[in-house]
Amino acid sequence: MAWNFQHLRRQSGGLRRGIDGAESSGRRKFTGTRASRGQLSEELLLALQGQYPIIGDVRGSGLFLGVDLVVDPVTRSASTAQAAYVVNRLRECGVLTGTDGPSSNVIKLRPPLIISESDVDVFIGIFRSVLAEDPAQHV
């Protein structure tokens, strides 16, 4: 048996418009929050790039970010082993990430949509400590 709720939408047009308006304003606020968390994450990761030459690039959009790990920042040769090490260490610390790219050297960051600024700060702290480990630099 198929459920059809179209008759409810037609019968309660005013209520539906009110719900649609509330939903769209909530989406705008939620989208803005995601964008600001993504921007904060990207800015903090770019700051880490200045501290750790293994980070060749930080790119992405919104909350979906990629951190390109390289052996040499000049030649930009892929750092596959270090990327695997970092992803495994992050998992051990409770942060789930993955690798992507032709050489599997780009760490994919896909946090939950409800991430808070304090969650971003915790992640950056964990990421910084993992990058500082010697094997992350010289696997």
Secondary structure, DSSP 4 states (H G I P E B T S, - for coil): -----HHHHHHTHHHHHHHHHHHHHHHHHHHHHHHHHHHHHHHHHHHHHHH-TTEEEEEEETTEEEEEEBS-TTT--B-HHHHHHHHHHHHHTT---EEETTTT-EEEE---TT--HHHHHHHHHHHHHHHHSHHHH--
